[in-house]
Amino acid sequence: ILEDVTEDVRSVTVRRGRSRELERYQAGAATVDLDNTGRKYDPAAGTAITPYGASMRPRKAVQITADDEQVFTGIVEDWDLDYSLNGDHVASVKTTDGFAFLAQQEIQPHTATAGTTGERIIDILDRSEIAWPAGRRDIDDGVATLQADAIGGTADAKPVNALQYLQKVDEAEQGALFIARDGRLTFRDRSSLQILSSTKFADDGTGIPFTNIEAAYGSEELRNRVSVARLNGGTATAEDADSIEAYGAVDYEIRDSLLADDTQAQNLATYIVARYAEPLLRIDALEVITNALTSAQTADVLGLELGDLVHVVYTPSGIGDAINQFVRIDSIEHTIDPAAHRIKFSFSRGEGVALVLDSETFGILDSNTLGY
């Protein structure tokens, strides 16, 4: 049973997601600063002072909500007690999400059954040494198919880290594997990632307003020479000669891919080159303050999840053509205090939107919007 400590909260920070596209999603983390002037959150204060002292332990469940929406679910990693001689004490609760559990679990050596990426993830979660509850999962079927690989190797087999292996499965899919805001282990296959959400951020009154926006135009995501080496198979390569001539060769390599056949490996290499061979001006991040939003807009923003595809429209200084982009959410950060609730969304490029019938934007099969 969770205990409501809202009245003692001074501030909350939450960060979930990944730092850059083509990287893996990381464990989410949150910090809750509690007013501890009366030593209510001090295990050394004695039972006459605090009802919580005996229960202030690592691994306690934590749930953070804002406007009746969950924004983080995890467990306590540390309690940091900040004492001050003036009596203004603060107890900081450091928390992390379910990835921390998976990072400490090992899969025993065995030969996996060939199947889709979603089937493989379910098989791993069902194993007795992992036993991830069925009610805390949201797993897509998967588009890519995987080989029947020997987990742990064939000679001198050893246990394999559970999180690292699941991320290897996700790498073959080019999907999104993360812990959702409600605590569910979530896997989005690449078909789901191509579905546009209904959320639009705009500075012209046609969408949710924002208070800050960042853009980038550079080579951080440039990849023009790609190789995908398949476990127990061949190596597929792809390159863009024009991009190499213009910017120099920028290599990207996937090793020991679990893909079932060389055709899938070639398709993956070709896709990555096609997507990242040219640098693009992109909306990198934006920030909203929920205090300035309507209740409907607040619910919309708080309902967004990692991997969601959103629409952003921005005209710098109100001059010239608008920057009009569809971008994918890579990270979500909350900063909450008594004055405001700020949410920062960081993005990656959103090409590869699936065909949408009757859509003026995505209703035509065009080489720039055809998904993978």
N, C-alpha and C positions, 0 to 999 in steps of 0.2 A: 504494500500500500504506500503510495507516494504522499509525502507531507508537503503542504503548500507553505512556502516560505516567502511569498511575494512581498509581504509587508516589510521585509528586511533587505530586499534587493537594492543595491546601490547602482550597479551597472552589470551589463551582460555583453559579452562579445562571442560571436560564433563564426567559424570559418569552415566551409565544406567545399570540396572539389579538387581541382588540379591547377597548377600554375601556368601550364602551357599546353596547347593542342599537341597531339601525338605523345603526350606523357600519360601515365596512368593516374587514375583518381587516387587520392591519398586519404588516410584516415581523417575524419572530421574532428574538430576540437572546439571546445567552448570553455569560457571562464565566467563564473558568476561571483561577483563581489558582494558579500553580505555584511551588513552593519553588525559589528560584534562588540559594540561599546559596553554592553551588559554581560559580555562573555557567554552569550547564549550558544555560540558555536565554538566553544573551547572545551575539549575533552578533559582538561586539567582543572576546570572550574568546580567540579563536584556536582553531584546529582541535585543538590538543593538549588543550584544556580541554573543549570542547563538540563533540559529534557532530552537533548540530542547527543550528549557527550559519548555515551556508550555506542551509538550508531554511526559516529563519524569515522568511517573506515573506507578504504579503497574498495572499488568494485560495487559500490552502491548505485542503484539505478537513478538516472536523472532524466527529467523531461522538461524542456523549455518551451513555453508557449507565449505567443503574442497575439492579441486580438482574437483569442480562442482558436488560433491555428498553431499546430506544432511546428517549431522551427529547428529543433534538435532533440535527438534521443540518444542517450549513451550511458556511460558509467563513470564513476569518480576514479580518477587516477591519483590525485593528491589533494590534500587540504593544506593550504598555506596560511599561517596565522601571522598577520602583520600587526605587531603591538606598537603603540605610540605612548610616550610618556605623558602626553596630554589626555590620554584616555580614549582617543579616537581609533579604536581597534577595528580591523577589517579581516574577515575570513574569506579567502579566495578559494573557490572550488574549481579545480582543474579537471576537465572531463574529456573523454574521447569516445568515439563511436565503435560499432561492432567490428570494424576492421582490426582493431587492437587485439580482439579475441582470435581472429583468424590468423593474424601474424604470429601468434604463439602456439598454433596448432600444427600438427604434422599429419600428412597422409601416408599411411603405410604402403609399402611397395605392392603393386598389383598391376595387372594389365587392364586398361580401361576398355570399355565397349565402344566401338565406332558409332558415331551418331552426330547430331547437331551440337552446336556450342551450348545451347540451352539445356539439352539433355545431359551433357557432360557436367555442367554446373550442378544440376539437380542430383546426379549420381554422387558427386563429391560431397554435397551437403547432407545426403542421406547416409553416408558412411558412419559407422558407429563411433569412430574416433573424432568425428566432427559434430554430428547430430544437431545440425542447425534447425530450429523449430520450423515446421511447415507454415505456421501462421505468421512468421516473420520473413517471408520471402515474396518477391515479385519478379519472376523469371520469365523472360520472353523465350519463344521457341528456338530462336537462332536461325540464321540463314546459311552460314558456313558449316561444312561437315568436317569432322575430325577423324583422324586415324585411330586405330586401336593401339595406342602407345603404351609402352611399359613404364609406368610411373615409378620413378626411383631407379630406372636403368635395368639392364638385363644381367650385368655382372656386378657382384658386390652391391646389390640393391640396397638403397638407404631411404629412410623416410624423406618426404618432400614437404617444404613449407606450404601450408594450405593457401594462404593469401597469394603467394607468388605463383602458384600453379593456376589458381582461378584467374589471375591477371594474364597469364599466358594464354588461357582459353579466350579471354576477351580480346587479346591482341590479334588472334586469328580472325575474329569477327569484325574488328574495328567498330565495336559497339561501345557501351558505357556500363561499367561495373562499379557500384558505389553503395554506400549505406544512405538510404533516403532519410528525410527529415523525421519520419515517423519510426525510424529504427529498422525498417525492412531492408534486407539485403536485396538489392535491385540490379537486374541485368536488362539493359535495353539493347536489342539487336539493331543492326544497321538499318533495317526497314523502319523500325519505330522512330529512329533518330531523324528520319526524313519527313516526318509528319509535322506540319506547321501548327503551333499552338494559336490560340485566339488572342494572345497578348500583344499589344502594340504600344511602344513608347514613342512619344512624339512631342515636339516643341511647337506645333502649330494648332493645338487644340483638338486633334483627331485621335489622340491616344493618351496614355498615362504620362503626366508631366514628370520631368526629372530635374535635379538640381545641379548635377555635374556630369560631364561626359568626357571620355578620353578616346582618342583615335591614334592609330599607329600605321606607319607605312615604312616597312623595312624588310630585312631578309631573315628575321628570326624564324619564320616558318618555311623558308625556302628549302625545297628538296627537289633536285633535278636528276639525280642518279640513284636508283633504288635497287636493292637486291633482297629477295625473300628466299632464305634457305630453309627447305622443309626437312623436318626430322625424318630420317629414313628415306629421303627422296632427293630430288634435284634442287637446283638453285635457279630461280627466275629473276631476270633483270629487266629493267626498263629505264630509259633516259630521255631527256628532252634536249636535243642538240642546240636548238636556238637559245634555250635558257642557259645552257653551259657556256655557249659563246658569249652571251651577254653578261653573265654574273660569275662565271667560273663554276667548276663542279662542286656541288654540295651533296655529299653522300648520306644515305639513310639505309640502315641495314636491319633486317629482322632475321634472327638466327633461330634455328630449331623450331620453326613454326609447326604447329600441330595439325595443319591442314591435311586433308585426306589425299589430295592429288596435286600434281604439278600445274594443272590448268587453273585451279583456284589460286595457287601461289602467283602465277603469271598475272591473273586478273587483279590481285591485290597490289602487286608492284606497279602495274600500269595505272591503277586508280590513284595511288599515292603520287606518282609523277604528274598525272593530269591535274591533280588537285593543288599541288604545291610548287609547281615549276615556275610560277610567276608571283612576285610580291604584289600584294594588294593593299590599297588603303582600306582599313577596316575599323569599325567601331570596336574599341578594345574593352571599354567598361563604361558603366554609368551608375549613378547613385540616385536613389529616391528617398524622400523623407515621408514616412507614412502619415505624419501629422498633417501634411498638406493635401492628402488624398481623400477622396470620398470613401465610404465604407465598402462600396463595390470594388473600387480600384485597389484598396488595401487587401481585400480578400483575393483579388486576382494576383497581386504581387506576391503575397505570402503563399499562394498555391503553386508558384513556379518551382520547378525541380531541376536538378542537374541534367544536362542533355537536352532540355527543352529548346525548341526553335522559336525565336521571337522576332518581331518586326520592329526596327528602329528607324525613325525619320528625324533628321536634324539639319537645320540650315544655319550654319555659322553666321552670326551677326545679322541674320535674316536677309542675306545678300546672295544672289545667284541660285544655282540649282541646289536642291536638297541632297544630302547624303541619305540614301534610301537603301537599307540593307536588311537582310535576314541573317541573324547570327545565333549561334548555339551557346547556351549557358555552360561555362566551364567551372565557375566557382560562385558561391554565394556567401557574402559576409554581412553579419548583423552587428550593429553597435547600438545598444539600447541603454539609455539613462533617463532620469526623470524629465529631461528637457525634450528629448527627441528619440525616435527610432529610425536609424539610417540603415539602408540596405544597399550594398554595392554588388552589382552583377558584373562579372568579367566574362568576356566572350571569345569565341573562335569563329572563323568564317563559317557561313552556313550554306555553301553551295551543296548541291546534291539533294535538293528538295524533291520529293517524289511527285509524280504527276497527280494533279488534283483536277478532277472533272469540273467544268463550268467555272474555273478560276481564271480571271484575266491575267494573273501573274504566272500561274503554274499549270494552266490548261493546255499548253502547247508543248509538244515534245521538242525541246531545244537542247543542244549539246551543252549549254551552260547550266541547265537545271535538271537534266536527267540523272536520277539517282544511281547508286551503285548496289 
